[in-house]
């Protein structure tokens, strides 16, 4: 049984490989300002040119979301999750009566939505999430 990581990027990070070091820098600098699918696509294009470094787009996405421990990368994922939850809870906080068409606010869902919005604001205010100029 090998203790060597199966993830190509994890295995080669900090190994004095210019390509991997450049990819890691690109991910850390781009997360939060470039869409995740675009980061994954660009990293995939670079790795596809290197036979010994091939990773699927799914593996690259998994690496970014689950393996990278950089605060900005993690908090960007948390922010993305919170934004998704905010959309769901906002939509669920307004209930429309099928018979009358009247709309009422579900107070429990609205309170949940407002708590999520508060957490989103907190994440945006974190030092690690502020854009460097």
N, C-alpha and C positions, 0 to 999 in steps of 0.2 A: 504494500500500500504506500503510495507516494504522498509526502506531505507538501509537495509543491502545488501552489494554487493552479487550478484549471483555467482561470480567467487570464487570458494573454496579457491584458493591460496590468492586472495586479502583479503578475509574475515578472513583468519587465519594467515596472515603475521603479525609478531610482536606480536603474541598472546602466546608466550612462548610454542610453539609446536615444539619439537625437529625435527620432520619429516619435517614440513613446513620450518623451519629455515634452515635445511640442504639442502632442495630442492632449496631454494632461493639462498643460498651460492653457490651451485653447478652451478646454471644457471649463476649467475654473474661471477663466475670464469671460466666457460667453454665456454661462448659465445666468438666467435672469433677464438677459437682453436679447437672446436668440432663442427661437422656439426649439423645444427639445427634439422634435422630429428632424429639424434641420441640423442640429449638432450631431445627432446620431448618423444622419446621412453623410455629412462631411467626414466624420471620423471613419465611417465604413468605407468611403471612397479611398481614403489614405491607406487604411489597413488592407484593402483589397489588392493594392499594388505590391504588398509584401507577402509572399507566399507563407512564410513561417509565422505571420501575425494575423492571419485571417480570423475575423469574428463576424457572426451574423449581426444584423441590425438589432435583433432581440437581445443578443448577448451584450452588445454595446450599451443598449438602454438599461439592461439589468445592472451592468457595471456602474453606470452613472448613478442610478437610483439607489442601489443597495451596497455598493462597495466604497464609493468615495465618501470620505469623512470630513471634507471641507465644509465649514459652517455655511457658506453662501450656497453651496450645492444642496445641502440638506434643507436649509430654510426655504430655498426656492421650491423644493418638492413639497414641503409642508404648506407653503403658500398656495401652490397649485391644488393640493388636496382641500384646503380651506375654501378656496374659491369655488371648487366644484360643489362642496357641501353647502355653501351659501346660496348657490343657484337653486339647489334642490329644496332647501328649507324656505327660501323666499317664495318659491312657487307653491309650496305646501301650506304656507301661512294664510293664503286667501282661499276660502272655500265658497264655491258658488252653488246655490240651491238649484237643483235641476228643475223643480216645478216653477219657481218664481223668478229665477235668474238673479236673485238678490245675492250680494256678496257679503261675507262676514270674515272677520279676522280670527284665526285660531291663535289665541294668546300664547299658548305653550310653544307652538312652532315659531311665532314671531319673536318670542324671547330667546329661543334657540338661535334664530337667525341673527339677532342683535348681538348675542354672545360671540358668534362666529365672526361677525364684522369687527367686533372689538379685538379679537385675536388676529385678524388680518392686519388691522392698523398697528398692532403691537409688532408683528413680524416686519412690516414696512419700516418701522422706526428703529429696528435693530441696526447696530453699527455695521455688521457684516452684510447687510442688504443695501446699504447706501452706495450709490454710484460714485466711483472715483472720477474726478475731473482732471 
